[in-house]
């Protein structure tokens, strides 16, 4: 007298599950995209260690020009030319 019970997803869940499955085409396009990024990474130049060291030194000694420092300097120069200082 064994009863046979089938396990099935409700229709709404079975259609959702169908959308989740990955297609072979998606795997191929993902692989192609990864390969493209690998090629692009090879074209990026290595960092210029000398320039990085120079920037670190300027940051450490507070001599790195920032937009704010440039703006303030420009305002002071403009004030001198306009006779306000």
C-alpha positions, 0 to 999 in steps of 0.5 A, a space after each residue: 500500500 505504498 503511496 507514491 508522492 511526487 515532489 514538484 514545484 508550484 508553477 510559479 516557482 518552476 518558471 522562476 527556476 527555469 530562469 535561474 539555470 545558466 545556458 551554455 551561451 552565457 558561459 561562453 560569453 563570460 569566458 570571452 569577457 574574462 579573456 578580454 579583460 586579461 588582454 587589457 590588463 597586459 596593456 596597462 603599464 607597470 607603476 612608475 615606482 619613482 613617481 610613487 615615491 615622489 608623491 609619498 614624499 610630497 604627502 609626507 612633507 605637505 608639499 603636494 599641491 591640492 585643488 584647494 591649495 591651488 585655488 587659495 593661491 590663485 585667490 591670493 594672487 588675484 587679490 594682489 593684482 586687484 589691490 585688495 591685499 
